[in-house]
Amino acid sequence: MQDYQMLCDGKWIDAADGRWLESYDPYTGKPWARVPQGGPQDIDRAVESARRAFHDPAWRDMTPTARGALLRKLGDLVARDADNLAAIETRDNGKLISEMRGQLRYMPQWYYYFGGLADKVEGRVIPIDKADCFNFTREEPLGVVAAITPWNSPLLLATWKLAPALAAGNTVVWKPSEHSTVSALVFGRLFEEAGFPPGVVNIVSGLGSEVGEKLVTHPDVAKVAFTGGDQTGQHVYEMAARGIKPVTLELGGKSANIVCADADLDNAVKGVVSGIFAATGQTCIAGSRALVHRDVHDAFVEKLTAFARTARMGDPAQPQTQIGPVTTRAQMAKILDYIEVARAGGARCLLGGAAADRPECGEGWFVEPTIFSEVRPDMRIAQEEVFGPVLCIIPFGDDEEALRIANDTRYGLAAGLWTRDMGRALNLSRRLEAGTVWVNTYRATSFMSPFGGYKRSGIGRESGLSAMREYLQEKSVWISTGGDVPNPFVMR
């Protein structure tokens, strides 16, 4: 058992009241580390630290070019420590080491990209319609940003918030999930090494009900960036609205992965497997609904189930493992409940459908890769986010029916489309109600491309140029060039 501390004002501290939380290894089902269980007092001092740092000349007067250099230095440090951070994340949340290494080795690009953007933020000179006035705009930081991140890809999803927020000149209080906190606390050491002034980034661990709500509603927090489920996101939105705070919400999904009759079936099988069984289905962009054209339905399902049966389950720290454990015991129970809901609704289980009972899974929290056929679009299994390795297959007859089924959900985060017809690809990608549409691929992301949802899948965008605008506010400045002030009782 290792103990870790929180970061506040450049200092490593325990929770104010001395409480601790155990962090569990999902592969063994046993605790392996302890993290501080922060409370309201810890949020108060972290926000005060961030507020003070925001106004301190060391950060406030730092040139955007110098801020960018700090972010690029941070990127170098992440690249140096990528494999160690990946190993911590795998132990803390059970994600595959192969995936975590890929994420961590790619993650520096966000810091390089937004470090480069830091001094490219420009206002405008407006050719105003008043001859004796000069008018221009400035883009300015918001202040203290609350970054609240989930347990499935802790550092990557935090980076999507931290990099643009810091590039824009804000300060941050970061609250990681209580289920995967350790990597965040280890990552925090890099900010001091990179040269960030104390208090620019603060990290408070603890329960959402105790510190998350306090952070969102704190009067000195100017902006909230949250990733998580849509029900929690709604609650965060409502709390932020009381303070009239802007939010970025990246929430859940029930994404459709559409296999057209002209698709390359072998590639489509790989894409559907990638969409739902990679990351053990614990991803907001999971392609948990496979919409398959009736002409190829049977052939596709046969190929899909045969391929899925070959997936290697086991220790996520081993590079050959393809499906790891579920991150928490509670999430495993939720997934198994949904499997029974699907059966009770009349869906036919073609594969899996139970907790994994394999020697290679040890004492961990594993669910067998599960595929349901004979699923109707109105079933709960086709409408609600499971967040696990559970796929439902729904047949369709033509493009219009595929669109109706794909869009008939409260979510709109992502969609996949498998076709050789580029005309169809362009037409359907335009009409799919999703913030990201992948054609003949799935789960591709980049620091250069905006990411976010339609409908209940979120508000705002992360990554790309769009992300910078989420952390800036526009100011209009008027300068009179006239000699005399006109009638003061009349609006100009």
N, C-alpha and C positions, 0 to 999 in steps of 0.2 A: 504494500500500500504506500503510495506516494501522496504527499500533501502539496497543494498548489495554492497560490495567493492571487488576489485581485490586484488590478492596477488602478491607482488613483493619484493624480497629480505627480506622476513620475515615481511613485513609491509603491512597493509591493506590500499589501496589507491583508490581514484576516478580516472576516466579517466583524462589524462593530460589536455584535452580541456573542461572538465566539462560536456560532453554529457552523456545522459542516454538512455537506451532501456527499453521499457515495456515488461514484461513477462506475457503471457496470460494463464489463466486457461481454458483448452479446454472444460471442462464440462459446464462452465458458459459463455464462450466466452468473458470474461472480464479480464482486466489486474489486477494482484494481487501483483506484485512486480516490482521494478526497478533495473536494473543492469548497471554498467558502459558501455558505448559504447566506447571502446578503439579505438585507432588509431595507426598510424605508430610509433609515439613517445613512446607509451606504449610498443609496441613490442621491440623497441630498448632497453629500460631500463630493460625489463624482460629478454631478451637474454643476455644483459651485466651482469645482476645479476646471471643468470645461468652459464655463462662463468666464472665469478669470483669465484663462488662457486665450480665449477669443479676443479679449480686450487688451491683452498684454502686448506691448510693442514688439516683443520677440516673435510673435506670430502675426499680429495685426499689420505691422509695418514690413514684414518680410515680402520681398518682391515675388510676384507670381513665378518668375524664372527660378528663384531660389526654392520656392515650394515644389516646383516640378523636379528640381534636382534631388530633393529629399525623397520624393516618391520613386524616382528612378533608383536611388540608392536602396530604398526598401525593396524594390523589385529584385535587385542583385542579391540581397540577403535572403529573400524567399527562394530564389534559385539555388543558392548555396545550401539551404536547409530543407529543400523540398522533400527529399526522401525521408528524413527524420520526421517532419510534420505529417507526411503521408502515413507513416507507420503508427503515429499517435492517433490519427483519425480512424484508421482501421481498427485499432484496439478499442477506441472509444465508441464507435457507432456501427462497427461490423461491415462497413463497405469494403469492397475488394481492394487489395493493395495495388493491383494493376490499374484500377480506375483512379484511386487516390493519387498514385504517383503521376498518372497522366494529368490529373487536375492540377496538382501542385507544381509540376514542371511547366505547365502552360500558364499558371496564374500570374507570374511576373509580368506577362504582357499587359495586363490591366494597369499595373502601376507604371509601366513604361508609356503606355498610350495616354493615360490621363495625366501623367507627369508632363508629357509633351503638350497636352491641351491647356495646362495651367496658365500659360502666358499667351494663349490665343483667344481668351475671352475679351471681346471688344464691344463697346457701345456703338451708338450711331449719332451722327450729326443730322438733325432733322431740318429740312428747308422750310422753317416755320412761316406761317402766313402773316406774321407781324413783323414789319420792317425794322423795328428798333429792338428786336429781341434775338438773342442767340440761344438755341435750345439743343441740348445733347442728352444722351442717356448713358447710364452706368449700369453694369451688371455686378451686383455685390452679393457676398455670402449671406446666408440666413442667420447664422449663429450656432447654437448648440443643436446637433443632430442626434436623435435617438435611433440607433441601429439595432434592431431586434431580429435575430437570426435563428433558423431551425436546426434540427439535428441531422439532417440527411447529407448535406454538403457544407459543413460549417464554415470553413475558411473561404471557399469559393464564393458562396452567397454573401458572406461578410465583405469580401473584396469588391463585389459589385456595388456595395454601398460606400465603403471606406474610400476607395480610390477617387470617385468623382466628388464626394463630399469634401475631402481634404484638398483636392486640386482646386476646388472653388473657394477655399479659404475658411471653411467651417471647422468647428471642433466637434468631437464625437464622444458620446457615451454608448458603449457597445454592450448589449446584454445577449450573450449566447444562450442556446438552449441548455436547460439543466441536464439533459440527457447526453450532451456531447460538448462539454465545457473545456476539457483539458487542452485541446489543440489551440483554442482561442487564448488561453492564459500563457501558453508557451509562445504563441505567435506575438503576444504583446511585448515580449522582450526585444523584438526587432525594432520597435519604434524608437526606443532610446538609442540603440546602436546606430540607427540610421541618422540620428541627429534631430528628431522632432522635439520641440520644447516640451517640458513637463505639462501635463494636463490637456494637451491637444487631443490625445486619445486616452480614454479611461475605459476599463472593463469591469463590469459588475456581474458576478454569477449569482444564481439563485432561482427561485420559482417565479413563474410568470405572474401568479396571483399576488405575490408579495413585492416583487421589484419591477416587473414589466408594467403593471398598471400605474405604479407610482412614477415610473419614468415617462410614460406617455402623457400623463396629466400634469407633470411638473411645470410650473409657470415659466421657468427659464429654458425649457426645451422649445425650440422654434420649429422643428420639423421632425416627422416620424417616418422612418423607413422600415417596413416590416415584411418578412417572408414567413408564410405559414398557411394554415387551413383557412377556408373562407369564413367559417363561423367565428373564429378568433379574429380574423381580419376585420369582420364587421364590427366586432366589439372594440377593436383598436380604433377604427374609423370613427365610431360614435364618441369614444373618449376624446380623441383628438379634436373632434368638431366642437366640443365644449370650449376649447381654447382657441378655436379658429386657426388650427395649425394645418399646414399642407402635409400631405401624406404621399408616400409611395408604397403601394401594396402589391406584392407578388404572391398570389394565392393559389388555390388548388385547381385541378383540372380533371376532365373526363374525356381525354383527347381521342379523337377518331383516327385510326390508321386505315386508309381506304385502299383496297386492292382492286384495281380495275381488271376487266377481262383481258386487256392487252398487256398486262404487267409481266415483267420477268419474274416468274413465280419463285425461283430460287433466291433472287435478291429480295423479293417482297417478304419471304419467310424470314430471312435474316433481319430485315427491317422491323418486322413485327416482334420478333424475339428481342431485339435491341430495345424496342419501345416499352416492353412490359417486364421482361425478366432480368435485363441488366439493372443493376442497383437494387435487385430484389423487388422491383416495382415501387421502391420508396423514393419517388421523384414526382414533382408536380406536373411534369410533362409526360408522364407515363401514357403510352398509347394503349389504354386499357380496353378500348373498343376496337376490334378488328372488323371493319365493314368489307365484306367480300362479295364480289359479283357472283351471281348464281351460276354463270357459265363455268367458272373455275373454282367454285366453292369446295366441292368434294376433293378435287386434286390438291388444292391449297391446304385444306385441313389435314389431309393425309401427310403431306410434306412437313407441315408445321409441327404436328404432334410427334412425328418421327424425329425431327431435329431437336425439339424441346426435351425429349427423353434422354438425349445424350448429354445434357447440361451437367457439369460436374459441381456438386455441392460440397461444402466443407469449410475448412479453416480459411477465412478471408485473407489471412496473412501469407498464404501460399499462392504464388503467381499462377498456378494451373487452375485454381478454383474459379468457377464462373458464376455461381450463385451462393451468396453468403447468408448470414442470419438476418432476421428482423431486428431492428435496433433496440426495441424495448419489449418486455413481456406483455405490457398492456396492448401494444400495437399488434403483436402476434394474436392475442385473444380477439381483437377487433377483426382481423383478417379472417380468422376461422369462423367468427360469427357471420360475416358476409358470405362465406362459402355456404353455410347452412341456409342463409336467406335465399341464395341463388337456387339451391336445390328445392327449397320449399316453394319457390315461385315457378318451378317447372323446367328450369334449365338442366341440360344434360352435361354431366361432368365427363370429359374425355380424357383428362389427365390430372393427376394430383388429387387435390380436394381434401388435404389433411395436413396435420403437422408432420414434418419429416422424421422418420424413424430409421435413420441410417447410422452405421458406426462412425462414418466420417463427420457426422454432425455433432458428435459428442453430447454435451449437456446444454448446447446452445438453443437459441430461439429460432427454429427453422420452420418454414412452411414450404411444402412441395410446390413446384411450379404447376399452376392450375389453369386449365382451359375449359371453358363452358361453351357448348353449342346450343342451338335451339333457344336462343335468347331473343326476347322481344324488346324493342326500343324503350318500352315503358316500364320494364322491370327495374327494381331498385338496383340490381347489379349493373344495369346499363346506365343508370342515372347518378349514382352516388360514388364519391371518390373512396376507393378501398385503401389505397396507398400500400399495396402489397403485390405479390406475384400472381395476380388473378386476371385472366383475360377472358372477355366474352366476345363471341363471334356472332355477327349479325349479317345475314345475307341481304343483298339489294339487287334490283333489276336493271336500273339505268342511272345516269348521272343525277337526274333530278331527285330520285329516291335517296341516293347516297347523300346528297346535300341536305335533304329534309331530316334524315336520321342524324347526320353529323352535327347539324346546328340545333337539334332538338334537345338541348341541355342548358342548364343555367351557367355552365362554364364556357370559357372560350380562350384557353391558354395556348393550345397548340393543336396541330393536325398534321397527319402524314398522308401522302398520295403517291401511289405506285402505278405508273403508266408510261408507255412509250410515246404517247401522243402529246406533243408539246402544246398544241392548241387546247386540248382538254386540261393540261396542267395549268395553263395560264387562266383559263376560264374558271375552273374550280377553285384555284387558289385565290382568285378575286372574290368569290362568293362564299367561301368558308369563313365563318365567324370565329376567327382565332387570331391571336396576336402574332403567332409564328406558324408558317406552313412550310413543311419540308416536302420536297418532291424527289422521290427515288433516293432518299436518305432519311435518317432520323437521329434526334438528340445531338445535332450539331449546334455549337454555340461559338461566339467570337466576341472579343473585347470591342470589335468595331461595329457590331450589329445590335440594334435595339431589341430588347426582350421585355415582354409584358403581356398582359391579358386583356381580353374583351369580357364584357358582362361581369359575372362574379369572380372572375379569375384575376381581377386586380385593377389598379389605377396607376398610371405613370409607366415609365420605361427605365430599364437598367441597361447599361453598356451602350457603347456608341456615343455619338454627339448628343443624342437626346438625353442621356443621363446627366450631362452637365447642367442642363436647364432645370432639372429637378432640384438642384441645390443652389440656385441663384435667384435673386429677385432684382427687378428692374427699377431704376430710379431715373426720373426725368429732372433735369436741371435747366433752369431758365436764368439767363443773364440779360439784363436790360442794357442796351447800347445807346439809349436816348439820353438827352440832357435833362429833361424835365419829367417829373412824375405827372401823368395825366389825372383827370378827375378821380379822386380816391373813392368816391361814392358809386362808381360805375365799374362793373366787372370788365376787365379787358378781354 
